[in-house]
């Protein structure tokens, strides 16, 4: 239940249009709701953090994803699941035909107000085309969190002129997500060109000695450039979430606890 719905409920109790017993029934699932014996949904997440709980679908069955996704959709205008398989999407679509699936990013989204205003300022870049699935996970996350996203793909250091030709876009950004595999040098280069935070995402793209993204991760952690924050290997969601929060710092008022 988000803040707006909670206010409507309390106003209803005050005006007499909602009985106390009815209000108690609606609040019964707060602060969390047990779903069978495998999940406890955090319905207070929106009130505390400004965005609903996100489903990490990997390791869950399609039936579990359906139950969690539909329960969250009953109380939220936006629902998101990451690492979703086509089989999971097909199961959710049977219950919620309006859900949208991006097979490259493995993201499943429900957005009942896609035309609401979005804050510009997030740029998502990749070293190569193979990094795009991780970058799209970041971009879709930031967009669902009401940010306008500029995409700048395949601008890796092996052809640095491709990045430099986009200097205007880099300078307009307020926060930049950079997804790169192989040696993972691109975030360092980008951070040396801009005066805004850079969120570095190592990807598991590369040959044997890249160690499934470990080489890129270590490069990014050891960067000599300033202003870089590094998330885990292939964690596009975490990068997009962080970028969204940074971009909206002057828009969202801190929650009173």
Helices and strands as residue ranges (DSSP letters): H 3-15, H 20-27, E 32-35, E 39-42, H 45-49, E 55-56, H 62-73, E 78-82, H 86-95, E 100-102, E 107-111, E 119-126, G 129-131, H 132-144, E 147-152, G 157-159, H 160-164, H 167-172, E 175-180, H 186-191, E 197-202, G 208-213, H 214-221, E 228-231, H 236-247
